[in-house]
Amino acid sequence: DETYQQWKDSMAHSMMFIDPKLREHLLDRHDAIGPIAQYKDLVAIDKFDVSDRITELKTPLLLIRGVDDPGKPPEYELEIHNAVPGSVYLKLENSGHFPMAERPEVVNLEIEQFLANIK
């Protein structure tokens, strides 16, 4: 289907900093799951909106953003960061939509440090 292929092409583009072999593996997994499941996932994401309750969040929060993410604007994480006191907002250069796969050593270190500082 043309729409699924367009979505898959945009996913491939959003993985621009991922090792090509890993990128192909991830895209193959999308194919294995299939377009219907991908569509339902996107619909669920669109319907999930807790923005009116985000200020109630008391759990320590680490937001990690790849600055080269073509899929969503930086205001998304910034709005959450500004709404949650004490949250940490990390912006990673040379990283797109999948910083955990693009810069795993940096992401893992940041998560370890964040968890170590939770009181």
Secondary structure, DSSP 8 states (H G I E B T S, - for coil): -HHHHHHHHHHHHHTTTS-HHHHHHHHHHHHHH-HHHHHHHHHHHHH---TTTGGG--S--EEEEETT-SSS-THHHHHHHHHSTT-EEEEETT--S-HHHHSHHHHHHHHHHHHHT--
